Amino acid sequence: MATRLLLVDDHKVVRSGLRMLLDNEADLTIVGEAGTGQEALQLVEQLQPDLVLMDIGLPDMSGIDVTHQIKQRWPRVAVVALTIHEDEEYFFKMLQAGVNGYVPKRAAPEELLTAVRTANEGGVYLYPSLAKLLVKDYLAGERPEQLDGLTEREQEILAHLAEGASNEAIAETLNISQKTVSRHRENIMRKLNLHSRADLVKYAIRKGIIRA
């Protein structure tokens, strides 16, 4: 059965573009469109969609408030934010509202499709550049001893490894040698008693460093 979508955006041209993209996907079907927050809430109640694509900047109320109300009243309905806003304030407020995905409007169509399908399957999809904000925020408030004895540098490298970065990429980002990255990686695996990257990712998800 196709996933039933509700489009919420105050710009008709955006909704038309989304319809052109999503109508081509056999597993997705658009059941309605809304240009305001109140209209969105009415249509969710009336149509009972599986997922809502939500803009943040609506004319009558914030998409954050709409998302919060949807999650309170219809918790089974997934919400994916599709917005021009990529700053921390909006991102974290949408997470607190219970959003299941966050994608900037500049993202490639494939990113949006992945977000929709991930959210519909019960997962959470965060655009990579925004997911890094979450990791950064988490590590900024975490003392070294709170992560099973890892040092600040090891926590930093752990976050990069969990995101799938290679030793070479981490070395370049942190301006250290690949040999140093390898040594830190060995220490991380030893301290946490992990044996593979998969184990490391599971640990990072469990600790809230990254999201599944």
GUFIKE-140325 format. One record per residue: residue number from 1; residue in one letter; x, y, z of N, C-alpha, C in turn. Coordinates in Angstrom, 2 decimals. Layout:
% GUFIKE-140325
  num  residu       nX       nY       nZ      caX      caY      caZ       cX       cY       cZ
  NUM       A        X        Y        Z        X        Y        Z        X        Y        Z
...
% end
This chain:
% GUFIKE-140325
  num  residu       nX       nY       nZ      caX      caY      caZ       cX       cY       cZ
    1       M     0.84    -1.19     0.00     0.00     0.00     0.00     0.89     1.25     0.00
    2       A     0.53     2.21    -0.82     1.34     3.43    -0.94     1.25     4.29     0.31
    3       T     2.34     4.96     0.62     2.38     5.90     1.74     1.58     7.14     1.37
    4       R     0.67     7.56     2.25    -0.22     8.69     1.97     0.40     9.96     2.56
    5       L     0.62    10.95     1.69     1.34    12.16     2.08     0.44    13.39     2.05
    6       L     0.69    14.30     2.99     0.07    15.62     3.00     1.17    16.65     2.84
    7       L     1.04    17.55     1.88     2.04    18.59     1.64     1.61    19.87     2.33
    8       V     2.50    20.45     3.13     2.20    21.70     3.83     3.27    22.73     3.50
    9       D     2.88    23.72     2.70     3.80    24.80     2.32     2.95    25.96     1.82
   10       D     3.30    27.20     2.19     2.47    28.33     1.79     2.73    28.79     0.36
   11       H     3.68    28.18    -0.34     3.97    28.54    -1.72     3.45    27.45    -2.67
   12       K     2.51    27.84    -3.52     1.93    26.87    -4.45     2.98    26.28    -5.39
   13       V     3.95    27.10    -5.79     4.96    26.62    -6.73     5.80    25.51    -6.09
   14       V     6.05    25.62    -4.78     6.79    24.58    -4.07     5.96    23.31    -4.01
   15       R     4.69    23.44    -3.70     3.82    22.26    -3.64     3.70    21.60    -5.00
   16       S     3.64    22.40    -6.05     3.56    21.84    -7.40     4.82    21.06    -7.75
   17       G     5.98    21.61    -7.36     7.24    20.92    -7.61     7.33    19.61    -6.85
   18       L     6.87    19.63    -5.60     6.87    18.42    -4.80     5.93    17.37    -5.39
   19       R     4.78    17.84    -5.86     3.83    16.90    -6.46     4.42    16.24    -7.70
   20       M     5.13    17.03    -8.53     5.76    16.47    -9.73     6.79    15.40    -9.36
   21       L     7.54    15.67    -8.29     8.56    14.72    -7.85     7.94    13.47    -7.26
   22       L     7.01    13.65    -6.34     6.49    12.53    -5.57     5.48    11.69    -6.35
   23       D     4.77    12.31    -7.29     3.79    11.55    -8.07     4.45    10.48    -8.94
   24       N     5.76    10.62    -9.18     6.47     9.64   -10.00     6.88     8.40    -9.21
   25       E     6.67     8.42    -7.89     7.08     7.31    -7.04     5.88     6.40    -6.76
   26       A     6.00     5.14    -7.16     4.87     4.21    -7.05     4.44     3.95    -5.61
   27       D     5.38     4.08    -4.68     5.05     3.78    -3.28     4.57     4.99    -2.49
   28       L     4.40     6.14    -3.17     3.96     7.36    -2.51     2.75     7.94    -3.22
   29       T     1.81     8.47    -2.45     0.66     9.13    -3.06     0.29    10.36    -2.24
   30       I     0.03    11.48    -2.91    -0.32    12.73    -2.24    -1.84    12.79    -2.08
   31       V    -2.29    12.90    -0.83    -3.74    12.91    -0.57    -4.28    14.31    -0.32
   32       G    -3.38    15.29    -0.14    -3.85    16.65     0.09    -2.73    17.66     0.19
   33       E    -3.12    18.96     0.13    -2.17    20.05     0.24    -2.74    21.11     1.17
   34       A    -1.86    21.76     1.92    -2.28    22.84     2.81    -1.30    24.00     2.70
   35       G    -1.85    25.22     2.78    -1.01    26.41     2.69    -0.87    27.14     4.00
   36       T    -1.61    26.69     5.04    -1.53    27.31     6.37    -1.48    26.22     7.43
   37       G    -1.12    26.61     8.63    -1.06    25.65     9.73    -2.43    25.11    10.11
   38       Q    -3.42    26.00    10.20    -4.76    25.56    10.55    -5.33    24.60     9.52
   39       E    -5.09    24.92     8.25    -5.56    24.02     7.18    -4.87    22.67     7.29
   40       A    -3.60    22.67     7.65    -2.86    21.42     7.80    -3.47    20.56     8.89
   41       L    -3.78    21.17    10.04    -4.37    20.41    11.14    -5.74    19.85    10.76
   42       Q    -6.52    20.64    10.05    -7.84    20.17     9.61    -7.72    18.98     8.66
   43       L    -6.74    19.06     7.74    -6.59    17.99     6.76    -6.00    16.73     7.37
   44       V    -5.12    16.88     8.37    -4.61    15.70     9.05    -5.76    14.96     9.72
   45       E    -6.62    15.72    10.38    -7.78    15.10    11.04    -8.71    14.45    10.02
   46       Q    -8.92    15.13     8.90    -9.87    14.65     7.90    -9.31    13.49     7.08
   47       L    -8.04    13.59     6.67    -7.48    12.63     5.72    -6.67    11.52     6.38
   48       Q    -6.19    11.75     7.61    -5.37    10.77     8.31    -4.22    10.26     7.45
   49       P    -3.34    11.16     7.00    -2.20    10.74     6.18    -1.19     9.93     7.00
   50       D    -0.31     9.23     6.31     0.77     8.53     6.99     1.90     9.49     7.36
   51       L     2.08    10.52     6.51     3.23    11.41     6.69     2.89    12.81     6.20
   52       V     3.41    13.81     6.90     3.23    15.21     6.52     4.58    15.81     6.18
   53       L     4.69    16.41     5.00     5.87    17.19     4.64     5.61    18.61     5.10
   54       M     6.38    19.09     6.06     6.04    20.33     6.77     7.04    21.45     6.54
   55       D     6.54    22.58     6.04     7.35    23.79     5.99     7.30    24.46     7.36
   56       I     8.33    25.20     7.72     8.34    25.88     9.02     7.69    27.26     8.95
   57       G     7.96    27.99     7.86     7.47    29.36     7.73     6.08    29.43     7.13
   58       L     5.07    29.23     7.95     3.68    29.31     7.49     3.08    30.66     7.90
   59       P     2.08    31.16     7.17     1.58    32.52     7.41     0.82    32.72     8.73
   60       D     0.18    31.67     9.24    -0.67    31.84    10.42    -0.05    31.31    11.71
   61       M     0.81    30.32    11.59     1.46    29.74    12.76     2.72    29.02    12.32
   62       S     3.62    28.80    13.25     4.89    28.15    12.93     4.68    26.67    12.63
   63       G     5.45    26.16    11.67     5.43    24.73    11.40     5.87    23.92    12.61
   64       I     6.63    24.56    13.50     7.04    23.90    14.75     5.82    23.63    15.61
   65       D     4.96    24.65    15.74     3.74    24.49    16.54     2.79    23.48    15.90
   66       V     2.70    23.51    14.58     1.83    22.56    13.88     2.33    21.13    14.11
   67       T     3.63    20.95    14.01     4.22    19.63    14.23     3.94    19.14    15.65
   68       H     4.11    20.04    16.61     3.86    19.68    18.01     2.42    19.23    18.21
   69       Q     1.48    19.94    17.61     0.06    19.58    17.74    -0.24    18.25    17.06
   70       I     0.35    18.05    15.88     0.14    16.78    15.18     0.63    15.62    16.03
   71       K     1.82    15.78    16.60     2.40    14.69    17.39     1.62    14.43    18.67
   72       Q     1.01    15.46    19.22     0.19    15.27    20.41    -1.14    14.59    20.09
   73       R    -1.75    15.00    18.97    -3.09    14.52    18.65    -3.08    13.25    17.80
   74       W    -2.09    13.13    16.94    -2.01    11.95    16.06    -0.56    11.43    16.05
   75       P    -0.13    10.82    17.12     1.28    10.43    17.26     1.77     9.45    16.19
   76       R     0.87     8.72    15.56     1.31     7.76    14.54     1.67     8.45    13.23
   77       V     1.24     9.71    13.04     1.52    10.44    11.80     2.97    10.94    11.83
   78       A     3.75    10.54    10.84     5.14    11.00    10.76     5.19    12.41    10.16
   79       V     6.17    13.19    10.58     6.35    14.55    10.07     7.80    14.72     9.63
   80       V     7.98    15.18     8.39     9.31    15.49     7.88     9.35    16.98     7.56
   81       A    10.27    17.70     8.17    10.43    19.13     7.90    11.15    19.31     6.57
   82       L    10.60    20.13     5.70    11.25    20.51     4.45    11.27    22.03     4.43
   83       T    12.44    22.62     4.65    12.49    24.05     4.97    13.77    24.70     4.46
   84       I    13.71    26.03     4.37    14.91    26.79     4.01    15.79    27.01     5.24
   85       H    15.24    26.77     6.42    15.97    27.06     7.66    16.94    25.93     8.01
   86       E    18.22    26.31     8.14    19.24    25.33     8.50    20.02    25.74     9.76
   87       D    19.51    26.71    10.49    20.21    27.14    11.69    19.79    26.29    12.88
   88       E    20.59    26.34    13.93    20.39    25.47    15.09    19.05    25.70    15.78
   89       E    18.62    26.95    15.85    17.39    27.26    16.59    16.19    26.49    16.04
   90       Y    15.96    26.60    14.75    14.82    25.91    14.14    15.00    24.39    14.19
   91       F    16.22    23.96    13.92    16.50    22.52    13.88    16.17    21.86    15.22
   92       F    16.68    22.42    16.31    16.46    21.80    17.61    15.02    21.95    18.08
   93       K    14.37    23.04    17.72    12.96    23.20    18.09    12.08    22.17    17.38
   94       M    12.41    21.88    16.11    11.64    20.86    15.39    11.90    19.48    15.98
   95       L    13.12    19.20    16.39    13.41    17.92    17.05    12.61    17.79    18.33
   96       Q    12.55    18.87    19.10    11.79    18.85    20.35    10.30    18.67    20.09
   97       A     9.82    19.15    18.95     8.41    19.01    18.60     8.07    17.58    18.19
   98       G     9.11    16.78    17.89     8.89    15.37    17.56     9.01    15.02    16.10
   99       V     9.68    15.88    15.33     9.80    15.64    13.89    10.54    14.33    13.60
  100       N    10.17    13.67    12.52    10.79    12.40    12.14    11.86    12.55    11.07
  101       G    12.00    13.75    10.56    13.01    14.00     9.54    13.18    15.49     9.34
  102       Y    14.38    15.90     8.91    14.65    17.32     8.70    15.52    17.45     7.46
  103       V    14.97    18.08     6.42    15.65    18.19     5.13    15.57    19.63     4.63
  104       P    16.69    20.25     4.27    16.64    21.60     3.70    16.13    21.56     2.26
  105       K    15.53    22.65     1.82    14.95    22.68     0.47    16.02    22.63    -0.61
  106       R    17.26    22.90    -0.25    18.34    22.83    -1.24    18.81    21.39    -1.47
  107       A    18.31    20.46    -0.69    18.76    19.07    -0.80    18.35    18.46    -2.14
  108       A    19.08    17.43    -2.53    18.75    16.70    -3.76    17.45    15.94    -3.57
  109       P    16.69    15.74    -4.65    15.43    15.00    -4.55    15.60    13.64    -3.88
  110       E    16.72    12.97    -4.14    16.96    11.64    -3.55    17.00    11.72    -2.02
  111       E    17.52    12.83    -1.49    17.59    13.00    -0.04    16.18    13.09     0.54
  112       L    15.31    13.83    -0.13    13.94    13.97     0.36    13.22    12.63     0.31
  113       L    13.38    11.90    -0.78    12.73    10.59    -0.90    13.22     9.63     0.18
  114       T    14.52     9.67     0.46    15.07     8.82     1.52    14.49     9.21     2.87
  115       A    14.37    10.52     3.12    13.81    11.00     4.38    12.37    10.54     4.56
  116       V    11.57    10.65     3.50    10.17    10.26     3.56    10.04     8.77     3.85
  117       R    10.82     7.97     3.16    10.71     6.51     3.35    11.25     6.08     4.71
  118       T    12.33     6.71     5.15    12.89     6.39     6.47    11.90     6.73     7.57
  119       A    11.32     7.92     7.50    10.36     8.35     8.52     9.12     7.46     8.52
  120       N     8.66     7.10     7.33     7.46     6.26     7.23     7.68     4.87     7.82
  121       E     8.93     4.42     7.80     9.26     3.10     8.36     9.57     3.16     9.85
  122       G     9.39     4.33    10.45     9.59     4.46    11.88    10.95     4.98    12.29
  123       G    11.80     5.31    11.31    13.13     5.83    11.61    13.15     7.35    11.67
  124       V    14.32     7.91    11.85    14.51     9.36    11.86    15.60     9.69    10.85
  125       Y    15.30    10.63     9.95    16.30    11.02     8.95    16.68    12.48     9.17
  126       L    17.97    12.72     9.37    18.49    14.06     9.51    19.51    14.32     8.41
  127       Y    19.35    15.42     7.70    20.30    15.79     6.65    21.70    15.85     7.26
  128       P    22.71    15.28     6.58    24.04    15.13     7.18    24.61    16.37     7.86
  129       S    24.51    17.53     7.20    25.09    18.74     7.81    24.37    19.12     9.09
  130       L    23.09    18.77     9.19    22.33    19.07    10.40    22.55    18.01    11.47
  131       A    22.77    16.78    11.05    23.08    15.73    12.02    24.35    16.07    12.77
  132       K    25.29    16.73    12.10    26.54    17.12    12.75    26.29    18.13    13.87
  133       L    25.26    18.98    13.69    24.91    19.91    14.76    24.49    19.16    16.01
  134       L    23.76    18.07    15.81    23.30    17.27    16.93    24.47    16.63    17.65
  135       V    25.41    16.10    16.88    26.60    15.49    17.48    27.41    16.54    18.23
  136       K    27.59    17.68    17.61    28.37    18.76    18.23    27.71    19.21    19.53
  137       D    26.41    19.37    19.51    25.68    19.80    20.70    25.80    18.77    21.81
  138       Y    25.71    17.51    21.44    25.80    16.44    22.44    27.18    16.44    23.09
  139       L    28.21    16.49    22.28    29.57    16.42    22.81    29.93    17.66    23.61
  140       A    29.35    18.80    23.24    29.65    20.05    23.96    29.17    19.99    25.40
  141       G    28.12    19.23    25.65    27.59    19.15    27.00    27.99    17.91    27.74
  142       E    28.94    17.15    27.18    29.33    15.86    27.77    30.75    15.93    28.31
  143       R    30.96    15.63    29.56    32.30    15.57    30.12    32.98    14.29    29.66
  144       P    34.32    14.29    29.52    35.02    13.10    29.03    34.67    11.84    29.79
  145       E    34.58    11.91    31.13    34.34    10.69    31.89    32.93    10.16    31.72
  146       Q    32.05    10.95    31.12    30.66    10.51    30.95    30.50     9.55    29.77
  147       L    31.50     9.42    28.95    31.44     8.49    27.83    32.45     7.36    28.05
  148       D    32.26     6.63    29.13    33.04     5.43    29.39    34.55     5.64    29.33
  149       G    35.00     6.75    29.86    36.43     6.99    29.97    37.11     7.54    28.74
  150       L    36.34     7.90    27.71    36.96     8.45    26.50    37.40     9.89    26.73
  151       T    38.54    10.25    26.16    39.00    11.63    26.23    38.17    12.49    25.27
  152       E    38.31    13.81    25.37    37.57    14.70    24.48    37.92    14.41    23.02
  153       R    39.20    14.20    22.74    39.61    13.92    21.35    39.02    12.58    20.88
  154       E    39.01    11.59    21.76    38.44    10.29    21.38    36.94    10.40    21.14
  155       Q    36.25    11.21    21.92    34.82    11.44    21.69    34.59    12.08    20.32
  156       E    35.45    13.04    20.00    35.34    13.74    18.72    35.54    12.76    17.57
  157       I    36.56    11.92    17.67    36.84    10.95    16.62    35.75     9.88    16.56
  158       L    35.24     9.49    17.71    34.13     8.54    17.76    32.94     9.05    16.95
  159       A    32.60    10.33    17.12    31.47    10.91    16.40    31.69    10.85    14.90
  160       H    32.91    11.19    14.46    33.22    11.14    13.02    33.17     9.71    12.50
  161       L    33.72     8.77    13.24    33.70     7.36    12.82    32.27     6.85    12.71
  162       A    31.43     7.21    13.66    30.04     6.75    13.66    29.27     7.30    12.48
  163       E    29.70     8.47    11.99    29.06     9.07    10.82    29.56     8.45     9.52
  164       G    30.55     7.56     9.63    31.05     6.87     8.45    32.29     7.48     7.83
  165       A    32.90     8.45     8.50    34.09     9.09     7.95    35.29     8.15     7.98
  166       S    36.13     8.25     6.97    37.35     7.44     6.91    38.44     8.05     7.78
  167       N    39.48     7.26     8.06    40.62     7.80     8.83    41.22     9.00     8.12
  168       E    41.31     8.91     6.80    41.89    10.01     6.01    41.06    11.28     6.16
  169       A    39.74    11.14     6.06    38.85    12.30     6.16    38.90    12.91     7.55
  170       I    38.96    12.06     8.57    39.02    12.55     9.95    40.33    13.30    10.18
  171       A    41.42    12.73     9.67    42.73    13.36     9.82    42.75    14.75     9.19
  172       E    42.13    14.86     8.02    42.09    16.15     7.33    41.22    17.15     8.09
  173       T    40.06    16.69     8.56    39.14    17.56     9.28    39.75    18.09    10.57
  174       L    40.43    17.22    11.31    40.98    17.58    12.62    42.44    18.06    12.55
  175       N    42.98    18.04    11.33    44.37    18.49    11.13    45.36    17.69    11.96
  176       I    45.21    16.37    11.93    46.13    15.46    12.60    46.51    14.38    11.60
  177       S    47.47    13.55    11.94    47.92    12.51    11.01    46.98    11.31    11.05
  178       Q    46.99    10.55     9.95    46.18     9.34     9.90    46.65     8.33    10.95
  179       K    47.94     8.35    11.21    48.49     7.45    12.23    47.89     7.77    13.61
  180       T    47.74     9.07    13.89    47.14     9.48    15.16    45.68     9.06    15.23
  181       V    44.97     9.22    14.12    43.56     8.79    14.07    43.47     7.29    14.35
  182       S    44.34     6.52    13.71    44.33     5.07    13.89    44.58     4.69    15.35
  183       R    45.53     5.39    15.97    45.83     5.11    17.37    44.63     5.42    18.26
  184       H    44.00     6.57    18.01    42.80     6.92    18.79    41.69     5.90    18.55
  185       R    41.54     5.48    17.31    40.49     4.51    16.98    40.72     3.20    17.74
  186       E    41.96     2.75    17.78    42.30     1.52    18.52    41.98     1.68    20.00
  187       N    42.30     2.85    20.56    42.02     3.11    21.97    40.51     3.11    22.25
  188       I    39.76     3.72    21.33    38.29     3.77    21.48    37.72     2.37    21.49
  189       M    38.14     1.56    20.52    37.61     0.19    20.42    37.97    -0.62    21.65
  190       R    39.20    -0.41    22.15    39.66    -1.16    23.32    38.88    -0.74    24.57
  191       K    38.75     0.57    24.78    38.06     1.08    25.96    36.59     0.67    26.00
  192       L    35.97     0.64    24.82    34.54     0.33    24.75    34.27    -1.15    24.50
  193       N    35.37    -1.92    24.33    35.25    -3.35    24.05    34.40    -3.61    22.81
  194       L    34.71    -2.86    21.75    34.01    -3.00    20.48    34.94    -3.68    19.47
  195       H    34.35    -4.33    18.46    35.17    -5.12    17.54    34.96    -4.80    16.07
  196       S    34.03    -3.89    15.76    33.79    -3.54    14.37    33.15    -2.16    14.29
  197       R    33.15    -1.59    13.07    32.49    -0.30    12.88    31.00    -0.39    13.20
  198       A    30.39    -1.54    12.87    28.97    -1.73    13.17    28.71    -1.64    14.67
  199       D    29.60    -2.25    15.46    29.48    -2.16    16.92    29.62    -0.71    17.38
  200       L    30.54     0.00    16.75    30.79     1.38    17.11    29.56     2.25    16.82
  201       V    28.94     2.04    15.66    27.75     2.80    15.29    26.61     2.51    16.26
  202       K    26.42     1.24    16.60    25.38     0.86    17.56    25.60     1.56    18.91
  203       Y    26.86     1.61    19.33    27.19     2.28    20.60    26.84     3.77    20.51
  204       A    27.20     4.40    19.38    26.95     5.83    19.21    25.46     6.13    19.21
  205       I    24.67     5.25    18.61    23.22     5.43    18.60    22.66     5.27    20.01
  206       R    23.14     4.23    20.72    22.67     3.95    22.06    22.96     5.11    23.02
  207       K    24.12     5.77    22.82    24.51     6.86    23.67    23.91     8.19    23.22
  208       G    23.22     8.20    22.08    22.60     9.41    21.60    23.53    10.32    20.83
  209       I    24.72     9.81    20.45    25.67    10.63    19.70    25.17    10.83    18.27
  210       I    24.61     9.77    17.69    23.96     9.88    16.39    22.62     9.20    16.49
  211       R    21.77     9.43    15.48    20.45     8.81    15.48    20.37     7.74    14.39
  212       A    19.58     6.72    14.67    19.43     5.63    13.70    18.75     6.14    12.45
% end
